[in-house]
Amino acid sequence: MKSDLAYELTTAVLVTADAFLRESQRLFRPLGLTAAQFNVLNILALHTAGAMSQRELSERLVVDRSNVTGLLDRLGKAGWVQRKDDPDDRRVYRVSLTPAGRALWEKAHPRYLRVVAQVTAGIPPRRRQECIATLEQLAAAAPQWKL
């Protein structure tokens, strides 16, 4: 049977994403975090323009938009993020890290960077760039799926 490289590529992407999710859960569990919670802390910590709107945050997250409110509720209850009304628009919440959230991110982020370096160590920089470009192309094409 002839190999279908398109099928193999998309399957490899899904298998890799699943493996990364599984391993990231193991990485963050000792800190009391899920991978999705780390993702929120990471986005907020690296966002230098202050608080983000909940909508902006949801567009950057790697979770379904319907899960963002519950995710932020749990992070808020843990004391790691805060939501405040936007002074210019009462329909909008601004989300930011609390000092406790920043401290937790400062513990988790170096751990994450270490494993990222381990996982990508055998891939030369040029190949990394090619992989990024390929994954971006796949992500852009995904909404064009026709059933």
mmCIF file of the C-alpha atoms, coordinates in Angstrom:
data_MODEL
# 
_entry.id   MODEL 
# 
loop_
_atom_site.group_PDB 
_atom_site.id 
_atom_site.type_symbol 
_atom_site.label_atom_id 
_atom_site.label_alt_id 
_atom_site.label_comp_id 
_atom_site.label_asym_id 
_atom_site.label_entity_id 
_atom_site.label_seq_id 
_atom_site.pdbx_PDB_ins_code 
_atom_site.Cartn_x 
_atom_site.Cartn_y 
_atom_site.Cartn_z 
_atom_site.occupancy 
_atom_site.B_iso_or_equiv 
_atom_site.pdbx_formal_charge 
_atom_site.auth_seq_id 
_atom_site.auth_comp_id 
_atom_site.auth_asym_id 
_atom_site.auth_atom_id 
_atom_site.pdbx_PDB_model_num 
ATOM 1   C CA . MET A 1 1   ? 0.000   0.000  0.000  1.00 0.00 ? 1   MET A CA 1 
ATOM 2   C CA . LYS A 1 2   ? 1.333   3.427  -0.978 1.00 0.00 ? 2   LYS A CA 1 
ATOM 3   C CA . SER A 1 3   ? 2.112   5.829  1.862  1.00 0.00 ? 3   SER A CA 1 
ATOM 4   C CA . ASP A 1 4   ? -0.041  8.946  2.122  1.00 0.00 ? 4   ASP A CA 1 
ATOM 5   C CA . LEU A 1 5   ? 2.379   11.600 3.385  1.00 0.00 ? 5   LEU A CA 1 
ATOM 6   C CA . ALA A 1 6   ? -0.355  14.155 4.049  1.00 0.00 ? 6   ALA A CA 1 
ATOM 7   C CA . TYR A 1 7   ? -2.119  11.678 6.318  1.00 0.00 ? 7   TYR A CA 1 
ATOM 8   C CA . GLU A 1 8   ? 1.160   10.723 8.001  1.00 0.00 ? 8   GLU A CA 1 
ATOM 9   C CA . LEU A 1 9   ? 2.059   14.397 8.585  1.00 0.00 ? 9   LEU A CA 1 
ATOM 10  C CA . THR A 1 10  ? -1.272  15.347 10.159 1.00 0.00 ? 10  THR A CA 1 
ATOM 11  C CA . THR A 1 11  ? -1.269  12.183 12.254 1.00 0.00 ? 11  THR A CA 1 
ATOM 12  C CA . ALA A 1 12  ? 2.277   12.940 13.440 1.00 0.00 ? 12  ALA A CA 1 
ATOM 13  C CA . VAL A 1 13  ? 1.215   16.464 14.430 1.00 0.00 ? 13  VAL A CA 1 
ATOM 14  C CA . LEU A 1 14  ? -1.711  15.111 16.457 1.00 0.00 ? 14  LEU A CA 1 
ATOM 15  C CA . VAL A 1 15  ? 0.380   12.392 18.105 1.00 0.00 ? 15  VAL A CA 1 
ATOM 16  C CA . THR A 1 16  ? 3.073   14.949 18.980 1.00 0.00 ? 16  THR A CA 1 
ATOM 17  C CA . ALA A 1 17  ? 0.531   17.417 20.395 1.00 0.00 ? 17  ALA A CA 1 
ATOM 18  C CA . ASP A 1 18  ? -0.965  14.645 22.517 1.00 0.00 ? 18  ASP A CA 1 
ATOM 19  C CA . ALA A 1 19  ? 2.487   13.588 23.784 1.00 0.00 ? 19  ALA A CA 1 
ATOM 20  C CA . PHE A 1 20  ? 3.386   17.192 24.636 1.00 0.00 ? 20  PHE A CA 1 
ATOM 21  C CA . LEU A 1 21  ? 0.115   17.673 26.493 1.00 0.00 ? 21  LEU A CA 1 
ATOM 22  C CA . ARG A 1 22  ? 0.588   14.456 28.465 1.00 0.00 ? 22  ARG A CA 1 
ATOM 23  C CA . GLU A 1 23  ? 4.186   15.305 29.392 1.00 0.00 ? 23  GLU A CA 1 
ATOM 24  C CA . SER A 1 24  ? 3.370   18.925 30.228 1.00 0.00 ? 24  SER A CA 1 
ATOM 25  C CA . GLN A 1 25  ? 0.733   17.677 32.669 1.00 0.00 ? 25  GLN A CA 1 
ATOM 26  C CA . ARG A 1 26  ? 3.469   15.623 34.378 1.00 0.00 ? 26  ARG A CA 1 
ATOM 27  C CA . LEU A 1 27  ? 5.805   18.632 34.373 1.00 0.00 ? 27  LEU A CA 1 
ATOM 28  C CA . PHE A 1 28  ? 3.354   21.063 35.964 1.00 0.00 ? 28  PHE A CA 1 
ATOM 29  C CA . ARG A 1 29  ? 1.432   18.736 38.314 1.00 0.00 ? 29  ARG A CA 1 
ATOM 30  C CA . PRO A 1 30  ? 4.030   19.037 41.142 1.00 0.00 ? 30  PRO A CA 1 
ATOM 31  C CA . LEU A 1 31  ? 3.438   22.802 41.084 1.00 0.00 ? 31  LEU A CA 1 
ATOM 32  C CA . GLY A 1 32  ? -0.333  22.374 41.336 1.00 0.00 ? 32  GLY A CA 1 
ATOM 33  C CA . LEU A 1 33  ? -0.830  23.531 37.754 1.00 0.00 ? 33  LEU A CA 1 
ATOM 34  C CA . THR A 1 34  ? -2.362  22.083 34.632 1.00 0.00 ? 34  THR A CA 1 
ATOM 35  C CA . ALA A 1 35  ? -0.829  22.740 31.223 1.00 0.00 ? 35  ALA A CA 1 
ATOM 36  C CA . ALA A 1 36  ? -3.719  25.077 30.365 1.00 0.00 ? 36  ALA A CA 1 
ATOM 37  C CA . GLN A 1 37  ? -3.206  27.033 33.592 1.00 0.00 ? 37  GLN A CA 1 
ATOM 38  C CA . PHE A 1 38  ? 0.513   27.380 32.876 1.00 0.00 ? 38  PHE A CA 1 
ATOM 39  C CA . ASN A 1 39  ? -0.367  28.626 29.415 1.00 0.00 ? 39  ASN A CA 1 
ATOM 40  C CA . VAL A 1 40  ? -2.504  31.413 30.930 1.00 0.00 ? 40  VAL A CA 1 
ATOM 41  C CA . LEU A 1 41  ? 0.220   32.390 33.403 1.00 0.00 ? 41  LEU A CA 1 
ATOM 42  C CA . ASN A 1 42  ? 2.819   32.325 30.640 1.00 0.00 ? 42  ASN A CA 1 
ATOM 43  C CA . ILE A 1 43  ? 0.808   34.509 28.266 1.00 0.00 ? 43  ILE A CA 1 
ATOM 44  C CA . LEU A 1 44  ? 0.042   37.032 30.999 1.00 0.00 ? 44  LEU A CA 1 
ATOM 45  C CA . ALA A 1 45  ? 3.631   37.079 32.298 1.00 0.00 ? 45  ALA A CA 1 
ATOM 46  C CA . LEU A 1 46  ? 5.081   37.695 28.846 1.00 0.00 ? 46  LEU A CA 1 
ATOM 47  C CA . HIS A 1 47  ? 2.485   40.329 27.935 1.00 0.00 ? 47  HIS A CA 1 
ATOM 48  C CA . THR A 1 48  ? 4.336   43.562 28.643 1.00 0.00 ? 48  THR A CA 1 
ATOM 49  C CA . ALA A 1 49  ? 1.464   45.964 27.996 1.00 0.00 ? 49  ALA A CA 1 
ATOM 50  C CA . GLY A 1 50  ? -0.263  45.314 31.333 1.00 0.00 ? 50  GLY A CA 1 
ATOM 51  C CA . ALA A 1 51  ? -3.551  43.494 31.740 1.00 0.00 ? 51  ALA A CA 1 
ATOM 52  C CA . MET A 1 52  ? -5.142  41.748 28.769 1.00 0.00 ? 52  MET A CA 1 
ATOM 53  C CA . SER A 1 53  ? -8.791  41.616 27.927 1.00 0.00 ? 53  SER A CA 1 
ATOM 54  C CA . GLN A 1 54  ? -10.357 38.225 28.479 1.00 0.00 ? 54  GLN A CA 1 
ATOM 55  C CA . ARG A 1 55  ? -11.045 38.108 24.743 1.00 0.00 ? 55  ARG A CA 1 
ATOM 56  C CA . GLU A 1 56  ? -7.402  38.823 23.839 1.00 0.00 ? 56  GLU A CA 1 
ATOM 57  C CA . LEU A 1 57  ? -6.320  36.109 26.225 1.00 0.00 ? 57  LEU A CA 1 
ATOM 58  C CA . SER A 1 58  ? -8.782  33.590 24.842 1.00 0.00 ? 58  SER A CA 1 
ATOM 59  C CA . GLU A 1 59  ? -7.495  34.209 21.306 1.00 0.00 ? 59  GLU A CA 1 
ATOM 60  C CA . ARG A 1 60  ? -3.939  33.341 22.392 1.00 0.00 ? 60  ARG A CA 1 
ATOM 61  C CA . LEU A 1 61  ? -4.786  30.292 24.484 1.00 0.00 ? 61  LEU A CA 1 
ATOM 62  C CA . VAL A 1 62  ? -4.447  26.741 23.297 1.00 0.00 ? 62  VAL A CA 1 
ATOM 63  C CA . VAL A 1 63  ? -7.821  25.764 24.755 1.00 0.00 ? 63  VAL A CA 1 
ATOM 64  C CA . ASP A 1 64  ? -11.355 25.973 23.480 1.00 0.00 ? 64  ASP A CA 1 
ATOM 65  C CA . ARG A 1 65  ? -12.797 29.446 24.002 1.00 0.00 ? 65  ARG A CA 1 
ATOM 66  C CA . SER A 1 66  ? -15.741 28.003 25.934 1.00 0.00 ? 66  SER A CA 1 
ATOM 67  C CA . ASN A 1 67  ? -13.301 26.803 28.626 1.00 0.00 ? 67  ASN A CA 1 
ATOM 68  C CA . VAL A 1 68  ? -11.645 30.183 29.248 1.00 0.00 ? 68  VAL A CA 1 
ATOM 69  C CA . THR A 1 69  ? -14.137 31.502 31.809 1.00 0.00 ? 69  THR A CA 1 
ATOM 70  C CA . GLY A 1 70  ? -13.927 28.365 33.948 1.00 0.00 ? 70  GLY A CA 1 
ATOM 71  C CA . LEU A 1 71  ? -10.153 28.313 33.615 1.00 0.00 ? 71  LEU A CA 1 
ATOM 72  C CA . LEU A 1 72  ? -9.910  31.931 34.768 1.00 0.00 ? 72  LEU A CA 1 
ATOM 73  C CA . ASP A 1 73  ? -12.366 31.241 37.597 1.00 0.00 ? 73  ASP A CA 1 
ATOM 74  C CA . ARG A 1 74  ? -10.104 28.450 38.910 1.00 0.00 ? 74  ARG A CA 1 
ATOM 75  C CA . LEU A 1 75  ? -6.964  30.574 38.531 1.00 0.00 ? 75  LEU A CA 1 
ATOM 76  C CA . GLY A 1 76  ? -8.678  33.459 40.314 1.00 0.00 ? 76  GLY A CA 1 
ATOM 77  C CA . LYS A 1 77  ? -9.853  31.212 43.148 1.00 0.00 ? 77  LYS A CA 1 
ATOM 78  C CA . ALA A 1 78  ? -6.257  29.976 43.556 1.00 0.00 ? 78  ALA A CA 1 
ATOM 79  C CA . GLY A 1 79  ? -5.137  33.612 43.790 1.00 0.00 ? 79  GLY A CA 1 
ATOM 80  C CA . TRP A 1 80  ? -2.962  33.540 40.663 1.00 0.00 ? 80  TRP A CA 1 
ATOM 81  C CA . VAL A 1 81  ? -4.909  35.923 38.384 1.00 0.00 ? 81  VAL A CA 1 
ATOM 82  C CA . GLN A 1 82  ? -7.301  38.769 38.869 1.00 0.00 ? 82  GLN A CA 1 
ATOM 83  C CA . ARG A 1 83  ? -10.047 40.132 36.657 1.00 0.00 ? 83  ARG A CA 1 
ATOM 84  C CA . LYS A 1 84  ? -11.042 43.761 36.807 1.00 0.00 ? 84  LYS A CA 1 
ATOM 85  C CA . ASP A 1 85  ? -13.630 45.744 34.901 1.00 0.00 ? 85  ASP A CA 1 
ATOM 86  C CA . ASP A 1 86  ? -12.254 47.711 31.980 1.00 0.00 ? 86  ASP A CA 1 
ATOM 87  C CA . PRO A 1 87  ? -12.717 51.417 32.791 1.00 0.00 ? 87  PRO A CA 1 
ATOM 88  C CA . ASP A 1 88  ? -13.555 52.160 29.141 1.00 0.00 ? 88  ASP A CA 1 
ATOM 89  C CA . ASP A 1 89  ? -15.961 49.283 28.481 1.00 0.00 ? 89  ASP A CA 1 
ATOM 90  C CA . ARG A 1 90  ? -18.158 47.701 31.155 1.00 0.00 ? 90  ARG A CA 1 
ATOM 91  C CA . ARG A 1 91  ? -18.579 44.550 29.033 1.00 0.00 ? 91  ARG A CA 1 
ATOM 92  C CA . VAL A 1 92  ? -14.847 43.799 29.159 1.00 0.00 ? 92  VAL A CA 1 
ATOM 93  C CA . TYR A 1 93  ? -12.718 42.232 31.890 1.00 0.00 ? 93  TYR A CA 1 
ATOM 94  C CA . ARG A 1 94  ? -8.981  42.916 32.109 1.00 0.00 ? 94  ARG A CA 1 
ATOM 95  C CA . VAL A 1 95  ? -6.943  39.929 33.309 1.00 0.00 ? 95  VAL A CA 1 
ATOM 96  C CA . SER A 1 96  ? -3.554  40.131 34.993 1.00 0.00 ? 96  SER A CA 1 
ATOM 97  C CA . LEU A 1 97  ? -1.263  38.080 37.198 1.00 0.00 ? 97  LEU A CA 1 
ATOM 98  C CA . THR A 1 98  ? -1.312  38.561 40.939 1.00 0.00 ? 98  THR A CA 1 
ATOM 99  C CA . PRO A 1 99  ? 2.011   38.615 42.794 1.00 0.00 ? 99  PRO A CA 1 
ATOM 100 C CA . ALA A 1 100 ? 1.381   34.963 43.744 1.00 0.00 ? 100 ALA A CA 1 
ATOM 101 C CA . GLY A 1 101 ? 0.709   34.136 40.086 1.00 0.00 ? 101 GLY A CA 1 
ATOM 102 C CA . ARG A 1 102 ? 3.917   35.857 39.020 1.00 0.00 ? 102 ARG A CA 1 
ATOM 103 C CA . ALA A 1 103 ? 5.880   33.932 41.682 1.00 0.00 ? 103 ALA A CA 1 
ATOM 104 C CA . LEU A 1 104 ? 4.395   30.634 40.502 1.00 0.00 ? 104 LEU A CA 1 
ATOM 105 C CA . TRP A 1 105 ? 5.195   31.470 36.882 1.00 0.00 ? 105 TRP A CA 1 
ATOM 106 C CA . GLU A 1 106 ? 8.775   32.295 37.912 1.00 0.00 ? 106 GLU A CA 1 
ATOM 107 C CA . LYS A 1 107 ? 9.057   28.751 39.316 1.00 0.00 ? 107 LYS A CA 1 
ATOM 108 C CA . ALA A 1 108 ? 7.328   27.031 36.385 1.00 0.00 ? 108 ALA A CA 1 
ATOM 109 C CA . HIS A 1 109 ? 8.809   28.940 33.455 1.00 0.00 ? 109 HIS A CA 1 
ATOM 110 C CA . PRO A 1 110 ? 12.465  27.863 33.912 1.00 0.00 ? 110 PRO A CA 1 
ATOM 111 C CA . ARG A 1 111 ? 11.294  24.233 34.226 1.00 0.00 ? 111 ARG A CA 1 
ATOM 112 C CA . TYR A 1 112 ? 9.401   24.587 30.977 1.00 0.00 ? 112 TYR A CA 1 
ATOM 113 C CA . LEU A 1 113 ? 12.370  26.194 29.204 1.00 0.00 ? 113 LEU A CA 1 
ATOM 114 C CA . ARG A 1 114 ? 14.646  23.345 30.344 1.00 0.00 ? 114 ARG A CA 1 
ATOM 115 C CA . VAL A 1 115 ? 12.400  20.639 28.895 1.00 0.00 ? 115 VAL A CA 1 
ATOM 116 C CA . VAL A 1 116 ? 11.857  22.615 25.690 1.00 0.00 ? 116 VAL A CA 1 
ATOM 117 C CA . ALA A 1 117 ? 15.630  22.808 25.290 1.00 0.00 ? 117 ALA A CA 1 
ATOM 118 C CA . GLN A 1 118 ? 15.918  19.045 25.920 1.00 0.00 ? 118 GLN A CA 1 
ATOM 119 C CA . VAL A 1 119 ? 13.205  18.139 23.437 1.00 0.00 ? 119 VAL A CA 1 
ATOM 120 C CA . THR A 1 120 ? 14.537  20.371 20.665 1.00 0.00 ? 120 THR A CA 1 
ATOM 121 C CA . ALA A 1 121 ? 18.283  19.826 21.270 1.00 0.00 ? 121 ALA A CA 1 
ATOM 122 C CA . GLY A 1 122 ? 18.698  17.461 18.318 1.00 0.00 ? 122 GLY A CA 1 
ATOM 123 C CA . ILE A 1 123 ? 17.012  19.755 15.814 1.00 0.00 ? 123 ILE A CA 1 
ATOM 124 C CA . PRO A 1 124 ? 19.268  22.343 14.150 1.00 0.00 ? 124 PRO A CA 1 
ATOM 125 C CA . PRO A 1 125 ? 18.003  25.953 14.149 1.00 0.00 ? 125 PRO A CA 1 
ATOM 126 C CA . ARG A 1 126 ? 17.250  25.937 10.414 1.00 0.00 ? 126 ARG A CA 1 
ATOM 127 C CA . ARG A 1 127 ? 15.113  22.802 10.766 1.00 0.00 ? 127 ARG A CA 1 
ATOM 128 C CA . ARG A 1 128 ? 13.295  24.415 13.706 1.00 0.00 ? 128 ARG A CA 1 
ATOM 129 C CA . GLN A 1 129 ? 12.439  27.391 11.485 1.00 0.00 ? 129 GLN A CA 1 
ATOM 130 C CA . GLU A 1 130 ? 11.191  25.063 8.758  1.00 0.00 ? 130 GLU A CA 1 
ATOM 131 C CA . CYS A 1 131 ? 9.071   23.155 11.281 1.00 0.00 ? 131 CYS A CA 1 
ATOM 132 C CA . ILE A 1 132 ? 7.578   26.378 12.610 1.00 0.00 ? 132 ILE A CA 1 
ATOM 133 C CA . ALA A 1 133 ? 6.733   27.517 9.075  1.00 0.00 ? 133 ALA A CA 1 
ATOM 134 C CA . THR A 1 134 ? 5.138   24.158 8.272  1.00 0.00 ? 134 THR A CA 1 
ATOM 135 C CA . LEU A 1 135 ? 3.068   24.142 11.463 1.00 0.00 ? 135 LEU A CA 1 
ATOM 136 C CA . GLU A 1 136 ? 1.928   27.729 10.818 1.00 0.00 ? 136 GLU A CA 1 
ATOM 137 C CA . GLN A 1 137 ? 0.890   26.718 7.301  1.00 0.00 ? 137 GLN A CA 1 
ATOM 138 C CA . LEU A 1 138 ? -1.091  23.754 8.664  1.00 0.00 ? 138 LEU A CA 1 
ATOM 139 C CA . ALA A 1 139 ? -2.749  25.940 11.305 1.00 0.00 ? 139 ALA A CA 1 
ATOM 140 C CA . ALA A 1 140 ? -3.753  28.486 8.650  1.00 0.00 ? 140 ALA A CA 1 
ATOM 141 C CA . ALA A 1 141 ? -5.157  25.747 6.404  1.00 0.00 ? 141 ALA A CA 1 
ATOM 142 C CA . ALA A 1 142 ? -7.108  23.939 9.147  1.00 0.00 ? 142 ALA A CA 1 
ATOM 143 C CA . PRO A 1 143 ? -10.140 26.292 9.058  1.00 0.00 ? 143 PRO A CA 1 
ATOM 144 C CA . GLN A 1 144 ? -10.506 25.483 5.369  1.00 0.00 ? 144 GLN A CA 1 
ATOM 145 C CA . TRP A 1 145 ? -11.388 21.847 6.074  1.00 0.00 ? 145 TRP A CA 1 
ATOM 146 C CA . LYS A 1 146 ? -14.447 20.831 4.131  1.00 0.00 ? 146 LYS A CA 1 
ATOM 147 C CA . LEU A 1 147 ? -16.623 18.037 5.415  1.00 0.00 ? 147 LEU A CA 1 
# 
